[in-house]
């Protein structure tokens, strides 16, 4: 508070309640802009959908089974109480480039076919009428897009399309083309070769002359990298071992085939790793069978020759038991030697091998049924296979690899200790068998020499035959095990169909509608926020503290004498309303003195002064209009009166009163021109002669209207207010700045001006105007209803010709309500 009055210096910082109705009406008038923006947004979205290449997501799932043995959990104590299976290694393997290459080897993805269309890129995949067979043994050049054009039923030509302006938006691979093969006629199944290319084109469907399509030959390494990077693998649930495999593709069938081929390759890889041990066993047994078979044939030839030379047909049966015992002991010794050789070779293998033991022979596969050794070797093989799969996707410094190496080291120590004990036990058994064999040999020496020699050959034959049959049996068992072996993992769901993920049409249309509505609204809000001018009565009421006496409509007439020349116009009606309000507030005055001013030049104070004087004069009251703006006189020019002699001349004593009061061409209207522009207008208006002049006009005229300079620019206007009964402060719509009103508010609340009223000039209905549902009101119950820039409900109607003319004006008028 300042001396009991309110302080308006911080008036702009006051928080006003938000009028929702005000903003609804204010911004709803721009509905054609919203409709246009929404329509354009929907059109652009439609065009985007028409020319965009659709993307689909295809999915499949695979079940990873847990196969950890109890021995592995004992060696790795961190997993004793953990039932969760680590899927990270399987995810890395599925996204590896090696597995991508294995999957792509089943498919024809090294060539991509595109249909010839001007709308969007259409990949034909398996619908292509041609098949490009690339020579895999030739270092093929990776080429850009090559255009295939049919010339006749049997011939075609390869060309390269010229680059277009919008080719940078294309998703087709770009690159050089082998020009040696271009612009030449070829026949189907004819080799197409050059220094950089070698391939053959076969026809798979009917083609006619003029048909066109294009194809791109890819680099196998790059395509494997791209497909490995495009694959997404994630667990379906956090507590299960099912992996979901998905990828984004522009062709559903192509993505489906790749996902299925990848899952098949993963199963094959798992089965191959699992069969590695069996395959090594079969190879070992075949090698041993080859050696034993050769020695068996040699013994057979010796026996046959001995019988022929010695004419032996049968052996004395009494020595059959001794011979059988000797053969059994020798067979036992040979098996023991086989076991000792396996133990020693196993120990040597473990000592010389690095850390990969996936190709070791399991004891059970070669007939050694020691449970402890079989269990340890099985665990060692499992961990080695895990390590190999892990190294396919990570390096040897990975923590998981180090953990597996630690488990392998522990297993090796246990296996060495077990082999040591087995070798000792096996050597003891061999020594016992040799002692028994020596005893049986003494019995056998009692036979005749010929029979003794034959028995020796027969014993050797039986020994080789038994070993050969034993190896054949083990080989058959290993092959049966391999044939019946299945992968630990299985495909749960194959990829069948794809779901479109781009573009999302319903979502895009919704966004287009929302943005079409929001963008113009945001722009309008930003514009109005940055606009510091008064645009409607609500803003004016919020920042103005002097009473609002009336509103003056916007004039479209090319004249300043609106009331005189167009008395039936809506703007003339607003001046009559202002006249009525002035009569009401100064009814007790015999001569009403009205001062008209504004903040700055251009707000229409001279226009208001002339037409207000005309309206009062037309009511029959003798009215004089004084031009007190001595710096920039305009009244004389607007009314067509000479300005050579006027008020300034009178105040300096160079003219008489009768010389400066001039009658206009309108009834009851007189004018006092400003006169010659003086060098000191402020001091001139302070003379006592000015007081005398005003008093002389009071006795002659009923209404005196004073057109003064802007109060915000010059000082004499404040001095002239001592002569007035009513002061009119002109505010022009979309011209007067809000900050200009702070000065008049401050003058009013500090009693430096009184009897001052505001007039809102140049008001247009619609657009930024908020007129309380159409009612423009001022002081003194001066109501008129404005709709589409027309006053209705008043005595006068709009003249013909004031309606908007032209298509642009009619379009803009639609913004008004």
C-alpha positions in Angstrom: 0.0 0.0 0.0 1.2 3.6 -0.8 -0.6 6.2 1.4 -3.6 4.1 1.8 -3.7 3.1 -1.9 -2.9 -0.1 -3.6 0.6 -0.4 -5.1 0.3 -1.3 -8.8 4.0 -1.4 -9.5 4.0 -5.2 -9.3 0.6 -5.6 -10.8 1.9 -7.9 -13.6 3.2 -10.3 -11.0 -0.1 -10.9 -9.3 -1.6 -14.4 -9.7 -5.0 -14.3 -11.4 -7.4 -17.3 -11.3 -7.5 -19.2 -14.6 -10.7 -18.7 -16.5 -11.2 -22.1 -18.3 -14.1 -20.7 -20.3 -12.0 -17.9 -21.5 -9.3 -20.2 -23.0 -11.9 -22.6 -24.4 -13.6 -19.9 -26.3 -10.4 -18.1 -27.2 -8.7 -21.1 -28.8 -11.8 -22.9 -30.1 -12.2 -20.1 -32.6 -9.2 -21.5 -34.5 -11.0 -24.7 -35.3 -10.3 -24.4 -39.1 -6.6 -24.3 -38.2 -6.9 -27.4 -36.1 -8.9 -29.2 -38.8 -6.4 -28.3 -41.5 -3.5 -29.4 -39.3 -5.2 -32.7 -38.4 -6.0 -33.3 -42.1 -2.4 -32.7 -43.1 -1.2 -34.9 -40.4 -3.4 -37.8 -41.5 -2.5 -37.3 -45.1 1.2 -37.4 -44.3 0.7 -40.5 -42.1 -1.2 -42.2 -45.0 1.6 -41.4 -47.4 4.2 -42.6 -44.9 2.4 -45.9 -44.5 2.1 -46.2 -48.3 5.8 -45.7 -49.0 7.3 -47.2 -45.8 8.7 -50.7 -45.9 6.9 -52.8 -43.4 8.9 -54.6 -40.7 7.7 -57.8 -39.0 8.9 -59.7 -35.9 9.1 -63.5 -36.2 9.6 -65.7 -33.1 10.5 -69.2 -32.2 11.5 -70.9 -28.9 13.9 -73.6 -27.9 14.1 -75.6 -24.7 17.5 -75.9 -23.0 17.7 -79.0 -20.8 19.9 -79.3 -17.7 22.5 -82.1 -17.9 24.9 -81.3 -15.1 26.2 -84.4 -13.4 26.4 -84.8 -9.6 30.2 -85.0 -9.8 30.4 -81.6 -11.5 28.3 -80.1 -8.7 30.7 -81.6 -6.1 33.7 -80.2 -7.8 32.1 -76.8 -8.2 30.8 -76.1 -4.6 29.2 -72.9 -5.7 26.6 -74.9 -7.6 25.7 -77.5 -4.9 22.7 -75.6 -3.7 21.8 -73.9 -7.0 19.1 -75.3 -9.2 19.3 -72.6 -11.8 20.8 -73.2 -15.2 23.0 -70.5 -16.6 21.6 -69.6 -20.0 24.1 -66.9 -20.8 26.4 -69.3 -22.7 23.5 -70.6 -24.8 22.4 -67.1 -25.7 25.9 -66.2 -26.7 26.2 -69.3 -28.9 22.8 -68.6 -30.6 23.9 -65.0 -31.4 27.4 -66.1 -32.6 28.6 -65.6 -36.2 29.6 -69.3 -36.5 26.1 -70.5 -35.8 24.8 -67.8 -38.2 27.0 -69.1 -40.9 25.8 -72.7 -40.3 22.2 -71.5 -40.6 22.8 -69.5 -43.7 24.5 -72.5 -45.4 21.0 -74.1 -45.4 19.4 -71.1 -47.1 19.8 -69.0 -50.3 20.3 -65.6 -48.6 23.5 -64.6 -50.5 21.2 -63.1 -53.2 18.3 -60.8 -52.6 15.6 -60.2 -55.2 13.5 -57.0 -55.5 10.4 -56.3 -57.6 10.4 -53.3 -60.0 8.0 -50.8 -58.4 7.9 -47.0 -57.9 5.9 -47.1 -54.6 8.1 -49.0 -52.2 10.8 -51.7 -52.1 9.3 -55.2 -52.4 11.6 -58.1 -51.7 10.3 -61.2 -53.5 12.4 -63.8 -51.7 11.1 -67.2 -52.8 8.6 -65.6 -55.2 11.3 -64.5 -57.6 10.9 -65.8 -61.1 14.7 -66.2 -61.4 17.3 -67.9 -59.3 20.9 -66.6 -59.2 23.3 -69.5 -58.5 26.6 -68.1 -57.3 29.8 -70.2 -57.6 30.9 -70.8 -54.0 34.5 -71.6 -55.0 35.0 -68.3 -56.8 36.0 -65.2 -54.8 32.8 -63.4 -55.7 32.6 -59.6 -55.8 29.9 -58.1 -53.6 27.8 -56.1 -56.0 25.2 -53.4 -55.7 21.8 -53.5 -57.3 21.7 -55.1 -60.8 18.7 -54.8 -63.0 17.4 -57.8 -64.9 15.3 -57.2 -68.0 13.8 -59.8 -70.2 14.5 -59.4 -74.0 12.7 -62.5 -75.3 11.6 -65.8 -74.0 15.2 -67.1 -73.7 17.4 -64.0 -73.5 17.8 -61.2 -70.9 20.1 -58.3 -70.3 21.8 -57.0 -67.1 22.0 -53.3 -66.5 22.5 -50.8 -63.7 19.8 -48.2 -62.9 20.9 -44.6 -62.6 20.9 -43.2 -59.1 17.9 -41.1 -58.2 17.4 -38.1 -55.9 15.7 -40.1 -53.2 18.0 -43.1 -53.3 19.5 -42.1 -50.0 16.2 -43.3 -48.4 16.5 -46.8 -50.0 17.2 -49.7 -47.7 18.8 -51.7 -50.6 22.6 -52.4 -50.2 24.6 -49.9 -52.3 27.9 -50.7 -53.8 29.9 -51.0 -57.0 28.7 -53.2 -59.9 30.9 -55.4 -62.1 30.5 -53.5 -65.3 32.1 -56.3 -67.3 28.9 -58.2 -67.1 26.5 -55.3 -67.9 24.8 -54.4 -71.1 25.2 -57.8 -72.6 22.5 -60.3 -73.7 22.6 -63.7 -71.9 20.6 -66.9 -71.9 19.3 -68.8 -69.0 21.6 -71.4 -67.5 24.5 -69.8 -69.3 27.6 -69.1 -67.1 28.1 -65.3 -66.5 31.7 -64.8 -65.6 34.3 -62.1 -65.5 37.4 -61.4 -63.4 35.3 -60.5 -60.4 32.0 -62.5 -60.9 30.9 -65.9 -61.7 27.2 -67.0 -61.4 24.4 -68.5 -63.4 20.8 -67.4 -63.7 18.0 -69.9 -64.0 14.3 -69.3 -64.7 11.9 -70.6 -62.2 8.6 -69.0 -63.4 7.2 -67.7 -66.6 8.5 -64.3 -67.8 7.6 -62.3 -70.8 9.6 -59.7 -72.8 9.9 -56.4 -70.9 9.6 -57.8 -67.4 12.1 -56.3 -65.0 13.4 -57.0 -61.5 16.6 -56.4 -59.7 19.0 -58.5 -57.5 21.9 -57.9 -55.1 24.7 -60.4 -54.5 26.0 -60.2 -50.9 29.3 -60.9 -49.2 28.8 -64.1 -47.1 30.8 -62.8 -44.2 28.9 -59.5 -44.0 25.5 -61.2 -44.3 26.4 -63.5 -41.5 27.5 -60.6 -39.3 24.2 -58.7 -40.1 22.0 -61.7 -39.3 23.9 -62.5 -36.1 23.5 -58.9 -35.0 19.8 -58.8 -35.9 18.9 -61.8 -33.8 17.4 -61.2 -30.3 17.6 -64.1 -27.8 16.1 -63.8 -24.3 14.6 -66.1 -21.6 10.9 -66.4 -21.7 10.8 -66.5 -17.9 13.4 -65.7 -15.2 13.0 -69.1 -13.6 12.8 -71.4 -16.7 15.2 -72.6 -19.4 13.2 -71.7 -22.5 14.8 -69.2 -24.8 12.8 -67.1 -27.2 14.5 -66.4 -30.5 13.2 -63.4 -32.5 14.3 -61.1 -35.3 12.9 -58.2 -37.3 12.6 -58.6 -41.0 10.9 -57.0 -44.0 9.8 -60.4 -45.4 8.0 -62.8 -43.0 8.9 -66.0 -44.8 12.5 -65.0 -45.0 12.8 -64.3 -41.2 10.8 -67.4 -40.4 13.1 -69.6 -42.5 16.2 -68.1 -40.9 15.0 -68.5 -37.3 14.0 -72.1 -38.0 17.3 -72.8 -39.7 19.2 -71.3 -36.8 17.4 -73.5 -34.2 18.0 -76.6 -36.4 21.7 -75.6 -36.6 21.8 -75.2 -32.8 20.4 -78.6 -32.2 22.8 -80.1 -34.8 25.7 -78.4 -33.1 24.7 -79.7 -29.7 24.3 -83.2 -31.1 27.6 -83.0 -32.9 29.3 -82.1 -29.7 27.6 -84.9 -27.9 28.6 -87.4 -30.5 32.2 -86.3 -30.6 33.2 -88.9 -28.0 31.4 -91.7 -29.7 33.0 -90.8 -33.1 36.4 -90.8 -31.5 35.7 -94.3 -30.0 34.6 -95.7 -33.3 37.7 -94.3 -35.1 39.9 -95.9 -32.4 38.2 -99.3 -32.7 38.4 -99.3 -36.5 42.1 -98.6 -36.3 42.6 -101.5 -33.8 40.4 -103.8 -35.9 42.6 -103.2 -39.0 45.7 -104.3 -37.0 44.1 -107.3 -35.4 42.4 -108.4 -38.7 45.8 -108.4 -40.4 47.5 -110.5 -37.7 44.5 -112.9 -37.7 44.8 -113.6 -41.4 48.5 -114.2 -41.0 47.9 -116.9 -38.3 45.2 -118.5 -40.4 47.7 -118.9 -43.3 50.3 -120.5 -40.9 47.8 -123.0 -39.5 46.7 -124.0 -43.0 50.3 -124.5 -44.2 51.2 -126.5 -41.1 48.2 -128.9 -41.5 49.1 -129.5 -45.2 52.8 -130.1 -44.5 52.2 -132.4 -41.5 49.1 -134.1 -42.8 47.2 -133.4 -39.5 43.5 -133.7 -39.4 42.7 -133.7 -35.6 44.4 -133.2 -32.4 44.3 -135.6 -29.5 41.4 -134.6 -27.4 43.2 -135.5 -24.1 45.2 -132.3 -24.3 42.2 -130.3 -25.2 41.6 -129.1 -21.6 45.2 -127.9 -21.3 45.0 -126.1 -24.5 41.7 -124.4 -23.5 43.2 -123.2 -20.2 46.2 -121.8 -22.0 44.0 -120.0 -24.4 41.9 -118.5 -21.7 44.9 -117.3 -19.8 46.4 -115.8 -22.8 43.1 -114.1 -23.6 43.0 -112.7 -20.1 46.6 -111.5 -20.4 45.8 -109.8 -23.7 42.8 -108.0 -22.2 45.0 -106.9 -19.3 47.6 -105.6 -21.7 44.8 -103.8 -23.6 43.7 -102.2 -20.4 47.3 -101.3 -19.4 47.8 -99.7 -22.8 44.6 -97.7 -22.4 45.6 -96.5 -19.0 49.1 -95.5 -20.1 47.7 -93.8 -23.3 45.1 -92.0 -21.2 47.7 -90.8 -18.8 49.9 -89.6 -21.6 47.0 -87.9 -23.3 46.1 -86.0 -20.1 49.8 -85.0 -19.6 50.3 -83.8 -23.2 46.9 -82.3 -23.9 46.1 -78.7 -23.0 42.7 -78.0 -21.5 40.3 -79.4 -24.2 39.5 -83.0 -23.4 36.3 -83.3 -25.4 37.8 -85.9 -27.8 39.0 -88.3 -25.1 37.9 -92.0 -25.2 35.5 -93.0 -22.4 36.6 -96.3 -20.6 33.2 -97.8 -20.9 33.3 -97.6 -24.6 36.5 -99.7 -24.8 35.3 -102.3 -22.3 36.7 -101.0 -19.1 33.9 -101.0 -16.5 35.6 -99.2 -13.7 32.7 -97.0 -12.3 34.9 -94.3 -10.7 37.1 -93.8 -13.8 34.1 -93.8 -16.1 32.4 -91.1 -13.9 35.5 -88.9 -13.7 36.2 -89.2 -17.5 32.5 -88.4 -18.2 32.6 -85.3 -16.1 35.9 -84.2 -17.7 34.3 -84.6 -21.2 31.2 -82.6 -20.2 33.2 -79.8 -18.8 35.5 -79.8 -21.8 32.4 -79.6 -24.1 31.1 -76.6 -22.1 34.5 -74.9 -22.3 34.6 -75.4 -26.1 31.1 -74.0 -26.5 31.9 -71.0 -24.3 35.1 -70.3 -26.2 33.1 -70.0 -29.4 31.6 -66.7 -28.1 34.1 -65.4 -25.4 37.9 -65.4 -25.0 40.0 -67.4 -22.5 40.1 -64.6 -20.0 36.4 -64.8 -19.3 35.6 -65.6 -15.6 33.4 -68.6 -16.7 36.3 -70.1 -18.6 38.6 -69.7 -15.6 36.0 -71.4 -13.4 35.8 -74.4 -15.9 39.6 -74.6 -16.0 39.7 -74.9 -12.2 37.2 -77.8 -12.4 39.3 -79.5 -15.1 42.4 -79.2 -13.0 40.7 -80.9 -10.0 39.4 -83.7 -12.2 42.9 -84.3 -13.8 44.4 -84.8 -10.3 41.6 -87.3 -9.3 42.0 -89.1 -12.7 45.8 -89.4 -12.3 45.4 -90.9 -8.8 42.8 -93.3 -10.1 44.9 -94.4 -13.1 47.9 -95.0 -10.8 45.8 -97.4 -8.6 44.3 -99.1 -11.7 47.7 -99.7 -13.3 49.1 -101.3 -10.1 46.0 -103.6 -9.7 46.1 -104.5 -13.4 49.8 -105.4 -13.3 49.2 -107.6 -10.3 46.5 -109.4 -12.2 48.8 -109.8 -15.2 51.6 -111.3 -13.0 49.2 -113.8 -11.6 47.9 -114.8 -15.0 51.5 -115.2 -16.3 52.3 -117.6 -13.4 49.4 -119.8 -14.2 50.2 -119.7 -17.9 53.7 -120.9 -17.1 52.3 -123.9 -15.2 50.0 -124.8 -18.0 52.9 -124.5 -20.4 54.8 -127.2 -18.6 51.8 -129.5 -19.1 51.5 -128.6 -22.8 55.3 -129.4 -23.3 54.5 -133.1 -22.8 52.7 -133.2 -26.2 54.4 -134.6 -29.3 56.4 -131.9 -31.2 54.1 -131.7 -34.2 51.0 -131.6 -32.1 52.7 -129.1 -29.8 53.5 -126.8 -32.6 50.0 -127.0 -34.0 48.5 -126.3 -30.6 50.7 -123.2 -30.4 49.4 -122.0 -33.7 45.8 -122.8 -32.8 46.2 -121.0 -29.5 47.5 -117.9 -31.2 44.6 -118.1 -33.7 42.0 -118.3 -31.0 43.6 -115.4 -29.2 43.5 -113.2 -32.3 39.9 -114.3 -33.1 38.6 -113.5 -29.7 40.2 -110.1 -29.7 38.8 -109.4 -33.2 35.3 -110.5 -32.1 35.6 -108.3 -29.0 36.5 -105.2 -31.0 33.7 -105.9 -33.5 31.3 -106.1 -30.6 32.5 -102.8 -29.2 32.3 -101.1 -32.5 28.8 -102.2 -33.0 27.8 -101.0 -29.6 29.4 -97.6 -30.3 27.6 -97.2 -33.6 24.3 -98.2 -32.0 24.9 -95.6 -29.3 25.7 -92.9 -31.9 22.6 -93.8 -33.9 20.3 -93.6 -30.9 21.8 -90.5 -29.5 19.6 -87.3 -29.4 20.3 -83.7 -28.5 19.9 -82.5 -24.9 17.9 -79.5 -26.3 14.8 -79.4 -28.3 12.7 -76.9 -30.4 9.7 -75.9 -28.5 7.9 -73.7 -31.0 9.0 -73.1 -34.6 8.6 -69.7 -36.2 5.4 -69.7 -38.3 4.0 -66.2 -38.7 5.2 -62.6 -38.0 3.6 -59.7 -36.3 3.9 -56.2 -37.9 5.9 -53.8 -35.6 6.5 -51.0 -38.1 4.7 -48.9 -39.0 2.1 -49.2 -36.3 -0.8 -47.8 -38.2 -3.4 -47.2 -35.5 -0.8 -45.7 -33.2 0.6 -43.5 -36.0 -2.9 -42.2 -36.9 -3.6 -41.5 -33.3 -0.3 -39.6 -33.0 -1.1 -37.7 -36.2 -4.4 -36.7 -34.8 -2.9 -35.6 -31.5 0.0 -33.7 -33.1 -2.4 -32.1 -35.6 -4.4 -30.8 -32.7 -1.4 -30.0 -30.4 1.0 -28.3 -32.8 -1.2 -25.4 -33.8 -2.4 -25.1 -30.2 1.2 -25.0 -28.9 2.1 -22.4 -31.6 -0.9 -20.3 -30.7 -0.1 -20.5 -27.0 3.5 -19.6 -27.7 2.4 -16.7 -29.9 0.0 -15.4 -27.3 2.5 -15.8 -24.5 5.1 -13.8 -26.4 2.5 -11.3 -27.6 2.5 -8.3 -25.1 -0.3 -6.5 -26.8 -3.9 -6.2 -25.6 -6.0 -8.5 -27.7 -9.3 -8.8 -25.9 -11.4 -7.4 -23.1 -10.5 -10.1 -20.6 -6.8 -9.2 -20.9 -7.7 -5.5 -20.7 -9.8 -6.0 -17.6 -6.9 -8.0 -16.0 -4.3 -5.3 -16.4 -6.4 -2.1 -16.4 -7.7 -0.3 -13.2 -9.6 2.6 -14.7 -13.2 2.0 -15.7 -13.9 0.8 -19.3 -16.5 3.2 -20.8 -17.1 1.5 -24.1 -15.7 -0.3 -27.1 -15.2 0.9 -30.7 -15.4 -1.6 -33.5 -12.8 -2.0 -36.2 -13.6 0.1 -39.3 -13.1 -1.3 -42.8 -14.0 2.0 -44.4 -11.5 4.1 -46.2 -12.4 7.3 -44.3 -11.8 8.9 -40.9 -15.2 10.7 -41.0 -17.0 7.4 -40.4 -20.0 8.7 -38.4 -20.8 11.4 -41.0 -20.3 9.4 -44.1 -21.5 6.0 -42.9 -24.0 6.6 -40.2 -25.5 3.1 -40.4 -22.2 1.2 -40.0 -21.6 -0.8 -36.9 -18.7 1.4 -35.9 -20.9 4.5 -36.0 -23.2 2.6 -33.7 -20.4 2.1 -31.2 -19.7 5.9 -31.2 -23.4 6.5 -30.4 -23.1 4.0 -27.5 -20.0 5.9 -26.3 -22.0 9.2 -26.6 -24.8 7.8 -24.4 -22.3 6.7 -21.8 -20.7 10.2 -21.7 -24.2 11.8 -21.3 -24.8 9.5 -18.3 -21.7 10.3 -16.4 -21.7 14.1 -17.0 -25.3 14.8 -17.1 -25.1 17.7 -14.6 -22.6 19.7 -16.7 -24.0 22.5 -18.8 -20.9 22.4 -21.1 -19.3 19.0 -21.2 -15.5 19.1 -21.7 -14.1 15.8 -22.9 -10.3 15.2 -23.3 -9.1 12.4 -25.5 -5.6 10.9 -25.1 -3.7 7.6 -25.3 -0.4 6.0 -24.4 1.4 6.4 -27.7 0.8 7.6 -31.2 -1.3 5.4 -33.5 -3.9 4.1 -31.0 -6.7 6.1 -32.7 -7.3 9.0 -30.3 -7.7 11.5 -33.3 -10.1 9.1 -35.0 -12.1 8.7 -31.8 -12.1 12.5 -31.2 -13.4 13.3 -34.7 -16.1 10.6 -34.8 -17.2 11.2 -31.2 -17.6 14.9 -32.0 -19.6 14.0 -35.1 -21.9 11.7 -33.2 -22.5 14.4 -30.5 -23.1 17.0 -33.2 -25.6 14.8 -35.0 -27.6 14.6 -31.8 -28.2 18.3 -32.1 -25.6 19.6 -29.6 -23.3 22.3 -30.6 -19.9 20.8 -30.5 -16.3 22.1 -31.0 -13.3 19.9 -31.5 -9.9 21.4 -30.4 -6.7 20.2 -31.9 -4.4 20.4 -28.8 -1.7 18.1 -30.3 0.5 21.0 -31.4 3.4 18.7 -32.4 1.7 16.4 -34.9 -1.6 18.1 -35.9 -3.9 15.8 -37.9 -7.5 17.0 -37.3 -7.4 19.7 -39.9 -6.2 17.2 -42.5 -8.9 14.7 -41.7 -11.7 17.4 -41.8 -10.3 19.2 -44.8 -9.7 22.5 -42.9 -6.8 24.8 -43.4 -4.2 24.7 -40.6 -2.3 27.9 -41.4 -4.1 29.7 -38.5 -5.0 27.9 -35.4 -4.7 27.6 -31.6 -0.9 28.1 -31.5 -1.3 31.4 -33.5 -4.0 32.5 -31.0 -1.9 31.7 -28.0 1.1 33.8 -29.2 -1.2 36.7 -30.1 -1.1 36.4 -33.9 -4.8 35.5 -34.3 -8.1 36.3 -32.8 -10.6 33.8 -31.3 -13.0 34.3 -34.1 -10.3 33.4 -36.6 -9.5 30.0 -35.2 -13.0 28.6 -34.4 -14.0 27.3 -37.8 -17.3 25.8 -38.8 -17.1 22.5 -40.7 -19.3 21.3 -43.4 -21.3 19.2 -40.9 -24.2 20.6 -38.9 -23.4 21.7 -35.3 -19.7 20.7 -35.6 -16.9 23.3 -35.3 -13.2 22.8 -35.1 -10.2 24.7 -33.7 -7.1 23.8 -35.8 -3.8 23.3 -34.1 -2.1 26.0 -36.1 1.5 26.4 -36.9 3.8 24.0 -35.1 5.4 26.0 -32.3 8.9 25.5 -30.9 7.6 25.3 -27.3 4.2 23.6 -27.3 4.2 22.6 -23.6 4.9 26.1 -22.3 2.5 27.6 -24.8 -0.4 25.6 -23.4 0.3 26.7 -19.9 -0.4 30.4 -20.6 -3.4 32.1 -19.0 -4.7 32.9 -22.4 -5.4 29.1 -22.8 -7.7 29.4 -19.7 -9.5 32.3 -21.1 -10.0 30.5 -24.4 -11.5 27.5 -22.8 -13.9 29.6 -20.7 -15.0 31.5 -23.8 -15.9 28.2 -25.5 -18.0 27.0 -22.5 -20.3 30.0 -23.0 -20.8 29.2 -26.7 -20.7 25.4 -27.0 -22.5 22.6 -25.3 -19.7 20.1 -25.8 -16.0 20.7 -26.0 -13.8 17.8 -27.2 -10.0 18.1 -26.8 -7.7 16.0 -28.9 -4.4 15.9 -26.9 -1.0 14.4 -27.4 -0.3 10.9 -26.0 0.0 11.1 -22.2 2.8 8.5 -22.3 5.0 10.6 -24.6 4.6 14.3 -23.7 4.0 16.2 -20.5 1.4 18.9 -21.5 -1.5 16.3 -21.5 -1.4 16.2 -17.7 -1.7 20.0 -17.6 -4.6 20.0 -20.0 -6.6 17.7 -17.8 -7.4 20.6 -15.5 -9.8 21.9 -18.2 -11.7 18.6 -18.8 -14.7 17.1 -17.1 -14.2 13.6 -18.6 -10.9 12.1 -19.7 -11.0 9.3 -22.3 -7.9 7.1 -22.5 -7.8 5.2 -25.9 -6.6 1.6 -26.0 -6.3 -0.1 -29.4 -6.7 -3.8 -29.8 -3.6 -5.7 -30.8 -1.6 -2.4 -30.7 -1.4 -1.2 -27.2 1.3 -2.9 -25.1 0.4 -4.1 -21.6 3.3 -2.3 -20.1 1.9 1.0 -21.4 -1.1 0.6 -19.0 1.1 0.5 -15.9 1.6 4.2 -16.1 -2.1 5.1 -16.3 -2.9 2.7 -13.5 -0.3 4.3 -11.3 -1.5 7.8 -12.0 -5.1 6.7 -11.3 -4.5 5.0 -8.0 -2.4 7.9 -6.7 -5.1 10.4 -7.6 -2.9 12.2 -10.1 -5.8 11.9 -12.7 -9.5 11.6 -12.1 -12.6 11.2 -14.1 -10.7 9.1 -16.5 -12.2 6.3 -18.5 -10.9 3.8 -21.0 -12.2 3.2 -24.6 -11.3 0.0 -26.3 -10.7 1.0 -29.9 -10.4 -1.1 -33.2 -12.0 -4.2 -31.7 -12.6 -7.1 -34.0 -15.0 -9.9 -33.2 -13.5 -13.5 -33.4 -9.8 -14.3 -33.6 -8.2 -13.3 -30.3 -11.3 -11.5 -29.0 -13.2 -12.8 -26.0 -16.4 -11.0 -25.8 -18.3 -12.9 -23.0 -20.3 -15.0 -25.4 -20.7 -12.1 -27.8 -21.6 -9.2 -25.5 -19.3 -6.2 -25.6 -20.1 -4.0 -22.7 -18.9 -0.8 -21.1 -19.7 1.6 -18.3 -23.3 2.9 -18.2 -25.1 -0.4 -19.3 -24.1 0.2 -22.8 -24.8 -3.3 -24.4 -24.6 -4.4 -27.9 -24.3 -7.9 -29.3 -21.5 -8.6 -31.8 -21.2 -11.7 -33.9 -18.9 -12.2 -36.9 -17.8 -8.5 -36.6 -21.5 -7.3 -36.9 -23.6 -5.6 -34.3 -27.1 -7.0 -33.9 -29.8 -6.1 -31.6 -29.1 -2.4 -32.1 -31.2 0.2 -33.8 -29.0 0.4 -36.9 -28.1 -2.5 -39.2 -24.9 -3.0 -41.1 -24.7 -1.3 -44.4 -24.5 -3.2 -47.6 -20.9 -3.9 -48.7 -19.5 -4.4 -45.2 -19.7 -8.2 -45.4 -16.4 -9.9 -46.2 -15.8 -10.1 -49.9 -13.5 -12.4 -51.7 -12.6 -16.1 -51.0 -9.8 -15.2 -48.6 -11.9 -12.8 -46.5 -14.7 -15.4 -46.4 -12.2 -18.1 -45.3 -10.7 -15.9 -42.6 -14.2 -15.0 -41.4 -14.7 -18.7 -40.6 -12.4 -18.3 -37.6 -15.0 -16.1 -35.9 -17.9 -17.4 -33.9 
